């Protein structure tokens, strides 16, 4: 089966509509959410080709296939993350500036900043005294690097 478009996302669906279908999952690393063309295998051993026509990243909860009884859904494997919890706008600005200089992509969940684990960033956070913890956590979208040069 070749998947060319995402049907919907579980967050947009009525709970009863989800419950009446058998769910088969495709587990992806967060970095693979950016790939429009890939070959994957479901948790039931079925192989799929993904060739999205639309220029978009996959998201956790994206429904790749759905009929009256079944659906195939994207799930994301946990990432090794630094969960940064600044106590003030100054700490947020300081760490955001430092991470920006390193071109590290970040995501935000409520008051936490999430970055993929890096021992140099861990040392920097310790040096600056900014609260953080290292955690295995699922993210909903890929960490995207933004192209930039210092010219």
DSSP file (Angstrom, degrees, kcal/mol; ACC not computed):
  #  RESIDUE AA STRUCTURE BP1 BP2  ACC     N-H-->O    O-->H-N    N-H-->O    O-->H-N    TCO  KAPPA ALPHA  PHI   PSI    X-CA   Y-CA   Z-CA
    1    1 A X              0   0    0      0, 0.0    48,-2.7     0, 0.0     2,-0.5   0.000 360.0 360.0 360.0 134.5    0.0    0.0    0.0
    2    2 A X  E     -a   49   0A   0     46,-0.2     2,-0.6    48,-0.1    48,-0.2  -0.940 360.0-151.7-108.8 125.7    1.3    3.5   -0.9
    3    3 A X  E     +a   50   0A   0     46,-3.5    48,-3.3    -2,-0.5     3,-0.1  -0.867  21.5 168.8 -98.4 121.8    0.1    6.4    1.3
    4    4 A X        +     0   0    0     -2,-0.6    49,-2.3     1,-0.2    50,-0.5   0.545  63.8  20.8-110.6 -11.5    0.0    9.7   -0.6
    5    5 A X  S    S-     0   0    0     59,-0.2     2,-0.4    47,-0.2    -1,-0.2  -0.995  75.8-109.1-153.9 156.2   -1.8   11.9    1.9
    6    6 A X        -     0   0    0     -2,-0.3    58,-0.2     1,-0.2     3,-0.1  -0.736  22.4-154.3 -85.0 130.0   -2.7   12.1    5.6
    7    7 A X        -     0   0    0     56,-2.8     2,-0.3    -2,-0.4    -1,-0.2   0.950  60.6 -57.0 -70.1 -50.8   -6.4   11.4    6.2
    8    8 A X  E     -C   63   0B   0     55,-0.8    55,-3.1    53,-0.1     2,-0.4  -0.883  54.3 -94.3-168.6-167.8   -6.7   13.3    9.4
    9    9 A X  E >   -C   62   0B   0     53,-0.3     3,-2.0    -2,-0.3     4,-0.4  -0.980  27.5-122.1-128.6 145.2   -5.2   13.5   12.9
   10   10 A X  G >  S+     0   0    0     51,-2.4     3,-1.4    -2,-0.4     8,-0.1   0.826 111.2  63.5 -54.6 -33.7   -6.5   11.7   16.0
   11   11 A X  G 3  S+     0   0    0      1,-0.3    -1,-0.3    50,-0.1     4,-0.1   0.738 103.1  49.2 -64.4 -21.7   -6.8   15.1   17.8
   12   12 A X  G <  S+     0   0    0     -3,-2.0     2,-0.3     2,-0.1    -1,-0.3   0.476  98.3  90.6 -93.7  -4.0   -9.4   16.2   15.2
   13   13 A X  S <  S-     0   0    0     -3,-1.4     2,-0.2    -4,-0.4    -5,-0.0  -0.646  82.2-109.0 -99.3 150.9  -11.5   13.0   15.5
   14   14 A X    >>  -     0   0    0     -2,-0.3     4,-1.6     1,-0.1     3,-0.5  -0.537  28.9-125.4 -69.5 137.9  -14.4   12.3   17.8
   15   15 A X  H 3> S+     0   0    0      1,-0.2     4,-2.5    -2,-0.2     5,-0.2   0.857 110.2  54.5 -55.9 -39.7  -13.5    9.7   20.5
   16   16 A X  H 3> S+     0   0    0      1,-0.2     4,-1.4     2,-0.2    -1,-0.2   0.860 104.9  53.9 -64.9 -35.2  -16.3    7.4   19.4
   17   17 A X  H <4 S+     0   0    0     -3,-0.5    -1,-0.2     1,-0.2    -2,-0.2   0.872 111.7  45.5 -65.9 -36.6  -15.1    7.4   15.8
   18   18 A X  H >< S+     0   0    0     -4,-1.6     3,-1.7     1,-0.2    -2,-0.2   0.930 109.7  54.3 -70.4 -46.0  -11.7    6.3   17.1
   19   19 A X  H 3< S+     0   0    0     -4,-2.5    -2,-0.2     1,-0.3    -1,-0.2   0.768 100.1  60.2 -62.7 -27.9  -13.0    3.6   19.5
   20   20 A X  T 3< S+     0   0    0     -4,-1.4     2,-0.3    -5,-0.2    -1,-0.3   0.492  99.2  71.2 -82.2   0.4  -15.0    1.8   16.8
   21   21 A X  S <  S-     0   0    0     -3,-1.7     2,-0.4    -4,-0.1    49,-0.3  -0.882  82.5-119.7-117.8 149.0  -11.9    1.1   14.7
   22   22 A X  E     -d   70   0B   0     47,-3.4    49,-2.1    -2,-0.3     2,-0.5  -0.705  34.2-140.2 -79.1 132.0   -9.0   -1.3   15.2
   23   23 A X  E     -d   71   0B   0     -2,-0.4     2,-0.4    47,-0.2    49,-0.2  -0.859  18.9-174.1-105.5 126.0   -5.7    0.8   15.4
   24   24 A X  E     -d   72   0B   0     47,-2.8    49,-2.7    -2,-0.5     2,-0.3  -0.932  19.7-146.5-110.2 137.7   -2.5   -0.3   13.8
   25   25 A X  E     -d   73   0B   0     -2,-0.4    18,-2.5    47,-0.2     2,-0.5  -0.827  17.0-155.8-116.4 147.8    0.5    1.9   14.5
   26   26 A X  E     -d   74   0B   0     47,-2.6    49,-2.9    -2,-0.3     2,-0.6  -0.983  21.2-151.2-112.6 116.8    3.6    2.9   12.6
   27   27 A X  E     +d   75   0B   0     -2,-0.5     2,-0.3    14,-0.5    49,-0.2  -0.801  20.2 178.8 -94.0 124.0    6.3    3.9   15.1
   28   28 A X  E     -d   76   0B   0     47,-2.4    49,-2.8    -2,-0.6     2,-0.2  -0.913  32.5-115.9-122.9 149.2    8.8    6.5   13.8
   29   29 A X    >   -     0   0    0     -2,-0.3     3,-1.4    47,-0.2     4,-0.5  -0.546  38.8-113.1 -71.0 150.3   11.8    8.3   15.3
   30   30 A X  G >  S+     0   0    0     47,-0.3     3,-1.3     1,-0.3     4,-0.3   0.849 116.9  59.9 -58.2 -33.9   11.1   12.0   15.5
   31   31 A X  G >  S+     0   0    0      1,-0.3     3,-0.9     2,-0.2    -1,-0.3   0.794  98.8  58.6 -64.4 -26.7   13.7   12.7   12.8
   32   32 A X  G X  S+     0   0    0     -3,-1.4     3,-1.1     1,-0.2    -1,-0.3   0.560  83.1  81.6 -81.1  -7.7   11.8   10.6   10.4
   33   33 A X  G <  S+     0   0    0     -3,-1.3    25,-3.2    -4,-0.5    -1,-0.2   0.740  88.3  56.9 -66.4 -20.7    8.6   12.7   10.7
   34   34 A X  G <  S+     0   0    0     -3,-0.9     2,-0.6    -4,-0.3    -1,-0.2   0.592  83.4 100.1 -84.9 -11.6   10.3   15.1    8.2
   35   35 A X    <   -     0   0    0     -3,-1.1     3,-0.1     1,-0.2    23,-0.1  -0.660  49.0-172.8 -84.2 118.5   10.7   12.5    5.5
   36   36 A X  S    S+     0   0    0     -2,-0.6    16,-2.3     1,-0.2     2,-0.5   0.742  78.0  46.4 -78.3 -24.1    7.9   12.7    2.8
   37   37 A X  E    S+B   51   0A   0     14,-0.2     2,-0.3     2,-0.0    14,-0.2  -0.975  76.1 127.7-124.4 120.2    9.1    9.5    1.2
   38   38 A X  E     -B   50   0A   0     12,-2.2    12,-3.4    -2,-0.5     2,-0.5  -0.986  50.7-121.5-163.5 159.8    9.9    6.4    3.3
   39   39 A X  E     +B   49   0A   0     -2,-0.3     2,-0.3    10,-0.2    10,-0.2  -0.935  39.4 174.8-108.0 129.8    9.2    2.7    3.7
   40   40 A X  E     -B   48   0A   0      8,-2.7     8,-2.7    -2,-0.5     2,-0.4  -0.836  24.4-139.5-132.9 166.7    7.7    1.7    7.1
   41   41 A X  E     -B   47   0A   0     -2,-0.3   -14,-0.5     6,-0.2     6,-0.2  -0.994  20.0-132.5-129.4 137.3    6.3   -1.3    8.9
   42   42 A X    >   -     0   0    0      4,-2.7     3,-2.0    -2,-0.4   -16,-0.2  -0.302  32.6-102.3 -80.0 169.0    3.3   -1.3   11.2
   43   43 A X  T 3  S+     0   0    0    -18,-2.5   -17,-0.1     1,-0.3    -1,-0.1   0.560 125.1  58.1 -68.3  -6.1    3.2   -3.0   14.6
   44   44 A X  T 3  S-     0   0    0    -19,-0.3    -1,-0.3     2,-0.1   -20,-0.0   0.297 122.8-105.9-102.3   6.0    1.3   -5.8   12.9
   45   45 A X  S <  S+     0   0    0     -3,-2.0     2,-0.4     1,-0.3    -2,-0.1   0.524  72.4 141.9  85.6   5.9    4.1   -6.4   10.4
   46   46 A X        -     0   0    0      1,-0.0    -4,-2.7    -5,-0.0     2,-0.3  -0.670  45.1-135.3 -84.4 133.5    2.5   -4.8    7.3
   47   47 A X  E     - B   0  41A   0     -2,-0.4     2,-0.3    -6,-0.2    -6,-0.2  -0.690  24.6-177.8 -89.7 140.1    4.8   -2.8    5.0
   48   48 A X  E     - B   0  40A   0     -8,-2.7    -8,-2.7    -2,-0.3     2,-0.5  -0.963  20.7-141.9-131.8 149.5    3.7    0.6    3.7
   49   49 A X  E     -aB   2  39A   0    -48,-2.7   -46,-3.5    -2,-0.3     2,-0.5  -0.949  14.9-156.8-106.0 133.5    5.2    3.1    1.4
   50   50 A X  E     +aB   3  38A   0    -12,-3.4   -12,-2.2    -2,-0.5     2,-0.2  -0.958  23.9 159.7-110.9 124.4    4.7    6.7    2.3
   51   51 A X  E     - B   0  37A   0    -48,-3.3   -14,-0.2    -2,-0.5     2,-0.2  -0.671  24.0-160.5-141.5  79.9    5.0    9.2   -0.6
   52   52 A X        -     0   0    0    -16,-2.3   -47,-0.2    -2,-0.2   -48,-0.1  -0.437  13.1-162.8 -70.3 130.4    3.3   12.4    0.5
   53   53 A X  S    S+     0   0    0    -49,-2.3     2,-0.2    -2,-0.2    -1,-0.2   0.832  74.4  75.7 -76.1 -34.6    2.2   14.7   -2.3
   54   54 A X  S    S-     0   0    0    -50,-0.5     2,-1.4     1,-0.1    -2,-0.1  -0.564  89.3-121.6 -80.6 140.0    1.8   17.6    0.1
   55   55 A X        +     0   0    0     -2,-0.2     2,-0.3     2,-0.0    -1,-0.1  -0.675  68.9 114.4 -82.7  92.1    4.9   19.3    1.5
   56   56 A X        -     0   0    0     -2,-1.4     2,-0.2   -22,-0.1    -4,-0.1  -0.987  64.3-110.7-155.3 155.1    4.4   18.7    5.2
   57   57 A X        -     0   0    0     -2,-0.3   -23,-0.2     1,-0.1     2,-0.2  -0.576  37.1-111.6 -82.9 152.8    5.9   16.9    8.1
   58   58 A X        -     0   0    0    -25,-3.2    84,-0.4    -2,-0.2     2,-0.3  -0.521  33.3-154.0 -76.2 154.3    4.2   13.9    9.7
   59   59 A X    >   -     0   0    0     -2,-0.2     3,-2.2    82,-0.1    15,-0.2  -0.936  28.4 -91.0-128.2 151.9    2.8   14.4   13.2
   60   60 A X  T 3  S+     0   0    0     80,-2.3    15,-0.2    -2,-0.3     3,-0.1  -0.420 116.7  28.7 -56.8 133.4    2.1   12.0   16.0
   61   61 A X  T 3  S+     0   0    0     13,-2.8   -51,-2.4     1,-0.3    -1,-0.3   0.360  82.1 147.8  93.3  -5.2   -1.5   11.0   15.6
   62   62 A X  E <   -C    9   0B   0     -3,-2.2    12,-2.6   -53,-0.2     2,-0.7  -0.453  44.3-136.8 -64.6 133.7   -1.6   11.4   11.9
   63   63 A X  E     +CE   8  73B   0    -55,-3.1   -56,-2.8    10,-0.2   -55,-0.8  -0.844  23.1 179.9 -95.3 116.4   -4.0    8.8   10.3
   64   64 A X  E    S+     0   0B   0      8,-2.8     2,-0.3    -2,-0.7   -59,-0.2   0.768  70.7  10.9 -86.7 -28.7   -2.5    7.3    7.2
   65   65 A X  E     + E   0  72B   0      7,-1.2     7,-2.3   -62,-0.1     2,-0.3  -0.994  64.6 173.7-151.3 143.0   -5.4    5.0    6.3
   66   66 A X  E     + E   0  71B   0     -2,-0.3     5,-0.2     5,-0.2     2,-0.2  -0.948   6.5 159.1-154.6 133.4   -8.9    4.6    7.6
   67   67 A X        -     0   0    0      3,-2.5    -2,-0.0    -2,-0.3     0, 0.0  -0.640  62.7 -73.1-129.7-164.4  -11.9    2.5    6.7
   68   68 A X  S    S+     0   0    0     -2,-0.2     3,-0.1     1,-0.2     0, 0.0   0.755 129.0  22.0 -66.6 -23.8  -15.0    1.6    8.7
   69   69 A X  S    S+     0   0    0      1,-0.1   -47,-3.4   -48,-0.1     2,-0.3   0.655 120.8  39.1-117.2 -21.7  -13.2   -1.0   10.8
   70   70 A X  E     -d   22   0B   0    -49,-0.3    -3,-2.5   -47,-0.0     2,-0.3  -0.880  48.1-175.7-134.2 158.4   -9.4   -0.1   10.8
   71   71 A X  E     -dE  23  66B   0    -49,-2.1   -47,-2.8    -2,-0.3     2,-0.5  -0.983  17.8-143.4-150.7 151.2   -7.0    2.7   10.8
   72   72 A X  E     -dE  24  65B   0     -7,-2.3    -8,-2.8    -2,-0.3    -7,-1.2  -0.973  27.9-173.3-115.6 125.3   -3.2    3.1   10.6
   73   73 A X  E     -dE  25  63B   0    -49,-2.7   -47,-2.6    -2,-0.5     2,-0.4  -0.905  24.0-120.3-126.5 144.3   -1.8    5.8   12.8
   74   74 A X  E     +d   26   0B   0    -12,-2.6   -13,-2.8    -2,-0.3     2,-0.3  -0.673  31.2 179.1 -79.9 131.9    1.6    7.4   13.2
   75   75 A X  E     -d   27   0B   0    -49,-2.9   -47,-2.4    -2,-0.4     2,-0.4  -0.931  20.2-131.1-127.0 157.5    3.2    7.2   16.7
   76   76 A X  E     -d   28   0B   0     -2,-0.3   -47,-0.2   -49,-0.2     2,-0.1  -0.890  12.2-127.1-115.7 137.5    6.6    8.5   17.7
   77   77 A X        -     0   0    0    -49,-2.8    62,-0.4    -2,-0.4   -47,-0.3  -0.446  42.7 -90.8 -73.7 153.7    9.3    6.8   19.6
   78   78 A X        -     0   0    0     60,-0.2     2,-0.3    -2,-0.1    60,-0.3  -0.349  39.1-145.3 -67.2 145.8   10.7    8.5   22.7
   79   79 A X  E     -F  137   0C   0     58,-2.9    58,-2.2    -3,-0.1     2,-0.8  -0.795  20.6-113.7-107.4 153.6   13.6   10.9   22.4
   80   80 A X  E     +F  136   0C   0     -2,-0.3    37,-3.1    56,-0.2     2,-0.3  -0.810  55.1 176.9 -83.7 109.4   16.5   11.5   24.8
   81   81 A X  E     -FG 135 116C   0     54,-3.0    54,-2.5    -2,-0.8     2,-0.6  -0.796  40.1-135.9-122.2 155.6   15.7   15.1   25.8
   82   82 A X  E     -FG 134 115C   0     33,-3.0    33,-1.9    -2,-0.3     2,-0.8  -0.971  23.6-155.7-101.9 121.0   16.8   17.9   28.0
   83   83 A X  E     -FG 133 114C   0     50,-3.3    50,-1.5    -2,-0.6     2,-0.4  -0.882  12.0-160.8-101.4 107.7   13.7   19.5   29.6
   84   84 A X  E     -FG 132 113C   0     29,-3.3    29,-2.7    -2,-0.8     2,-0.4  -0.772  11.4-172.7 -98.1 130.1   14.7   23.0   30.5
   85   85 A X        -     0   0    0     46,-2.7    46,-0.4    -2,-0.4    27,-0.1  -0.688   9.8-162.9-124.2  76.9   12.6   24.9   33.0
   86   86 A X        -     0   0    0     -2,-0.4    44,-0.1    25,-0.3     3,-0.1  -0.283  11.1-151.6 -61.0 144.2   13.7   28.5   33.2
   87   87 A X  S    S+     0   0    0      1,-0.1     2,-0.3     2,-0.0    -1,-0.1   0.586  74.5  21.4 -92.1 -12.5   12.5   30.4   36.3
   88   88 A X  S  > S-     0   0    0      1,-0.1     4,-2.2     0, 0.0     5,-0.1  -0.947  80.5-105.9-149.4 166.7   12.5   33.8   34.8
   89   89 A X  H  > S+     0   0    0     -2,-0.3     4,-2.7     1,-0.2     5,-0.2   0.834 120.1  57.7 -64.4 -31.6   12.3   35.6   31.4
   90   90 A X  H  > S+     0   0    0      2,-0.2     4,-2.6     1,-0.2    -1,-0.2   0.934 107.1  45.9 -64.9 -46.1   16.1   36.4   31.9
   91   91 A X  H  > S+     0   0    0      2,-0.2     4,-2.5     1,-0.2     5,-0.3   0.899 113.4  50.4 -63.5 -39.1   16.9   32.7   32.2
   92   92 A X  H  X S+     0   0    0     -4,-2.2     4,-2.5     1,-0.2     5,-0.2   0.935 112.6  46.4 -63.2 -45.6   14.7   31.9   29.2
   93   93 A X  H  X S+     0   0    0     -4,-2.7     4,-2.3     2,-0.2    -2,-0.2   0.904 112.2  51.1 -63.2 -41.3   16.4   34.7   27.1
   94   94 A X  H  X S+     0   0    0     -4,-2.6     4,-2.2     2,-0.2    -2,-0.2   0.946 115.7  39.2 -62.2 -50.4   19.9   33.5   28.2
   95   95 A X  H  X S+     0   0    0     -4,-2.5     4,-2.7     2,-0.2     5,-0.2   0.875 114.5  53.8 -72.7 -34.8   19.4   29.9   27.3
   96   96 A X  H  X S+     0   0    0     -4,-2.5     4,-2.4    -5,-0.3    -1,-0.2   0.917 110.7  47.7 -62.7 -41.8   17.5   30.7   24.1
   97   97 A X  H  X S+     0   0    0     -4,-2.3     4,-2.1    -5,-0.2    -2,-0.2   0.928 112.9  48.1 -63.4 -45.7   20.3   32.9   23.0
   98   98 A X  H  X S+     0   0    0     -4,-2.2     4,-0.9     1,-0.2    -2,-0.2   0.909 114.7  44.9 -62.4 -43.2   22.9   30.3   23.8
   99   99 A X  H  <>S+     0   0    0     -4,-2.7     5,-2.3     1,-0.2     3,-0.4   0.876 110.6  55.0 -69.4 -36.9   21.0   27.5   21.9
  100  100 A X  H ><5S+     0   0    0     -4,-2.4     3,-1.3    -5,-0.2    -2,-0.2   0.887 103.2  55.2 -62.3 -39.4   20.3   29.9   19.0
  101  101 A X  H 3<5S+     0   0    0     -4,-2.1    -1,-0.2     1,-0.3    -2,-0.2   0.791 110.2  46.8 -63.0 -27.0   24.1   30.5   18.6
  102  102 A X  T 3<5S-     0   0    0     -4,-0.9    -1,-0.3    -3,-0.4    -2,-0.2   0.426 110.5-125.5 -92.5  -0.5   24.5   26.7   18.4
  103  103 A X  T < 5 +     0   0    0     -3,-1.3     2,-0.5    -4,-0.3    -3,-0.2   0.838  52.5 161.1  58.3  35.5   21.6   26.4   15.9
  104  104 A X      < -     0   0    0     -5,-2.3    -1,-0.2    41,-0.1     2,-0.1  -0.763  37.5-128.7 -89.4 126.9   19.9   23.9   18.1
  105  105 A X        -     0   0    0     -2,-0.5    11,-0.5    -3,-0.1     2,-0.3  -0.473  28.9-170.2 -72.6 144.8   16.2   23.4   17.4
  106  106 A X        -     0   0    0     38,-0.2     2,-0.3    -2,-0.1     9,-0.2  -0.924  12.3-157.2-132.1 156.9   13.9   23.6   20.4
  107  107 A X  E     -H  114   0C   0      7,-2.2     7,-3.5    -2,-0.3     2,-0.4  -0.905  14.0-138.0-127.7 160.6   10.3   22.8   21.1
  108  108 A X  E     -H  113   0C   0     -2,-0.3     2,-0.4     5,-0.2     5,-0.2  -0.976  17.0-180.0-126.6 133.6    8.1   24.2   23.8
  109  109 A X  E >   -H  112   0C   0      3,-2.0     3,-2.3    -2,-0.4     2,-0.2  -0.948  69.9 -54.2-130.4 110.6    5.5   22.5   26.0
  110  110 A X  T 3  S-     0   0    0     -2,-0.4     0, 0.0     1,-0.3     0, 0.0  -0.427 123.6 -16.8  55.0-120.2    3.8   24.8   28.5
  111  111 A X  T 3  S+     0   0    0     -2,-0.2     2,-0.3    -3,-0.1   -25,-0.3   0.339 118.9  96.0 -96.0   7.6    6.7   26.5   30.4
  112  112 A X  E <   - H   0 109C   0     -3,-2.3    -3,-2.0   -27,-0.1     2,-0.5  -0.756  60.9-148.0-102.2 145.1    9.3   23.9   29.4
  113  113 A X  E     -GH  84 108C   0    -29,-2.7   -29,-3.3    -2,-0.3     2,-0.5  -0.935  17.2-155.3-105.6 131.2   11.8   24.1   26.5
  114  114 A X  E     +GH  83 107C   0     -7,-3.5    -7,-2.2    -2,-0.5     2,-0.3  -0.922  18.5 167.0-112.0 129.9   12.8   20.8   25.0
  115  115 A X  E     -G   82   0C   0    -33,-1.9   -33,-3.0    -2,-0.5    -9,-0.1  -0.977  43.1 -97.9-134.3 151.9   16.0   20.1   23.2
  116  116 A X  E     -G   81   0C   0    -11,-0.5   -35,-0.3    -2,-0.3   -37,-0.0  -0.417  59.2 -84.9 -67.0 144.9   17.5   16.8   22.1
  117  117 A X        +     0   0    0    -37,-3.1     2,-0.3    18,-0.1    -1,-0.1  -0.206  55.4 165.4 -57.5 134.6   20.2   15.6   24.5
  118  118 A X     >  -     0   0    0     -3,-0.1     4,-2.3     1,-0.1     3,-0.3  -0.936  34.3-143.2-148.8 125.2   23.6   17.0   24.1
  119  119 A X  H  > S+     0   0    0     -2,-0.3     4,-2.2     1,-0.2     5,-0.1   0.812 102.4  55.6 -64.1 -28.7   26.3   16.8   26.8
  120  120 A X  H  > S+     0   0    0      2,-0.2     4,-2.2     1,-0.2    -1,-0.2   0.888 108.9  46.7 -69.8 -37.9   27.7   20.2   26.0
  121  121 A X  H  > S+     0   0    0     -3,-0.3     4,-2.7     2,-0.2    -2,-0.2   0.892 110.2  54.0 -68.4 -38.9   24.2   21.8   26.5
  122  122 A X  H  X S+     0   0    0     -4,-2.3     4,-2.0     1,-0.2    -2,-0.2   0.929 110.1  46.9 -59.4 -45.1   23.9   19.8   29.7
  123  123 A X  H  X S+     0   0    0     -4,-2.2     4,-2.5     2,-0.2    -2,-0.2   0.899 111.3  52.0 -62.4 -41.3   27.2   21.3   30.9
  124  124 A X  H  X S+     0   0    0     -4,-2.2     4,-2.6     2,-0.2    -2,-0.2   0.920 108.8  49.7 -61.6 -45.1   26.1   24.8   29.9
  125  125 A X  H  X>S+     0   0    0     -4,-2.7     5,-1.8     1,-0.2     4,-1.1   0.896 111.8  48.5 -61.7 -40.7   22.9   24.5   31.8
  126  126 A X  H  <5S+     0   0    0     -4,-2.0     3,-0.3    -5,-0.2    -1,-0.2   0.920 112.1  49.4 -63.9 -43.6   24.8   23.3   34.9
  127  127 A X  H  <5S+     0   0    0     -4,-2.5    -2,-0.2     1,-0.2    -1,-0.2   0.887 114.9  43.6 -62.6 -41.5   27.2   26.2   34.5
  128  128 A X  H  <5S-     0   0    0     -4,-2.6    -1,-0.2    -5,-0.2    -2,-0.2   0.618 106.9-127.0 -81.0 -13.0   24.4   28.8   34.1
  129  129 A X  T  <5 +     0   0    0     -4,-1.1     2,-0.5    -3,-0.3    -3,-0.2   0.784  54.0 153.4  72.1  27.2   22.4   27.3   37.0
  130  130 A X      < -     0   0    0     -5,-1.8    -1,-0.3    -6,-0.2   -44,-0.1  -0.790  49.3-111.9 -91.3 127.8   19.2   26.9   34.9
  131  131 A X        +     0   0    0     -2,-0.5   -46,-2.7   -46,-0.4     2,-0.3  -0.301  52.8 146.8 -61.9 137.1   17.0   24.1   36.1
  132  132 A X  E     -F   84   0C   0    -48,-0.2     2,-0.3   -47,-0.0   -48,-0.2  -0.969  29.0-155.0-157.3 166.1   16.7   21.1   33.7
  133  133 A X  E     -F   83   0C   0    -50,-1.5   -50,-3.3    -2,-0.3     2,-0.5  -0.986  21.9-122.9-145.0 152.5   16.2   17.4   33.7
  134  134 A X  E     +F   82   0C   0     -2,-0.3     2,-0.3   -52,-0.2   -52,-0.2  -0.832  43.5 166.9 -95.1 131.6   17.2   14.7   31.3
  135  135 A X  E     -F   81   0C   0    -54,-2.5   -54,-3.0    -2,-0.5     2,-0.6  -0.997  42.3-126.2-149.3 144.8   14.1   12.6   30.2
  136  136 A X  E     +F   80   0C   0     -2,-0.3     2,-0.3   -56,-0.2   -56,-0.2  -0.857  50.8 157.6 -86.8 121.2   12.9   10.1   27.6
  137  137 A X  E     -F   79   0C   0    -58,-2.2   -58,-2.9    -2,-0.6     2,-0.4  -0.999  42.5-119.2-149.5 147.2    9.8   11.7   26.2
  138  138 A X        -     0   0    0     -2,-0.3     2,-0.3   -60,-0.3   -60,-0.2  -0.699  26.7-157.0 -84.0 137.3    7.7   11.6   23.0
  139  139 A X        -     0   0    0    -62,-0.4   -79,-0.1    -2,-0.4     4,-0.0  -0.831  15.9-137.7-109.4 155.1    7.4   14.7   21.0
  140  140 A X  S    S+     0   0    0     -2,-0.3   -80,-2.3   -81,-0.1     2,-0.3   0.744  83.3  25.5 -84.4 -23.4    4.6   15.4   18.6
  141  141 A X  S    S-     0   0    0    -82,-0.2   -82,-0.1   -65,-0.0  -111,-0.1  -0.886  90.0 -86.6-137.9 168.1    6.7   16.8   15.8
  142  142 A X        -     0   0    0    -84,-0.4     2,-0.8    -2,-0.3  -111,-0.1  -0.356  39.1-112.3 -72.6 150.9   10.2   16.7   14.4
  143  143 A X        -     0   0    0    -38,-0.1     2,-0.5    -2,-0.1    -1,-0.1  -0.782  42.1-155.9 -79.1 114.1   13.0   18.9   15.7
  144  144 A X        -     0   0    0     -2,-0.8     2,-0.3   -38,-0.2   -38,-0.2  -0.835   8.3-143.4-104.4 124.9   13.6   21.0   12.6
  145  145 A X        -     0   0    0     -2,-0.5     2,-0.6   -40,-0.1   -41,-0.1  -0.653  16.0-140.1 -79.0 138.0   16.9   22.7   12.0
  146  146 A X        -     0   0    0     -2,-0.3     2,-0.1   -43,-0.2    -1,-0.0  -0.893  19.5-121.7-102.9 123.1   16.5   26.1   10.4
  147  147 A X        +     0   0    0     -2,-0.6     2,-0.3     2,-0.0   -44,-0.0  -0.394  48.1 148.4 -65.7 134.4   19.1   26.9    7.7
  148  148 A X        -     0   0    0     -2,-0.1     2,-0.3   -45,-0.0    -2,-0.0  -0.960  27.5-159.5-164.0 144.7   21.1   30.0    8.4
  149  149 A X        -     0   0    0     -2,-0.3     2,-1.3     0, 0.0    -2,-0.0  -0.963  24.7-125.5-129.8 152.1   24.6   31.3    7.7
  150  150 A X              0   0    0     -2,-0.3    -2,-0.0     1,-0.2     0, 0.0  -0.659 360.0 360.0 -94.8  78.8   26.6   34.0    9.4
  151  151 A X              0   0    0     -2,-1.3    -1,-0.2     0, 0.0     0, 0.0   0.405 360.0 360.0-103.9 360.0   27.5   36.2    6.4
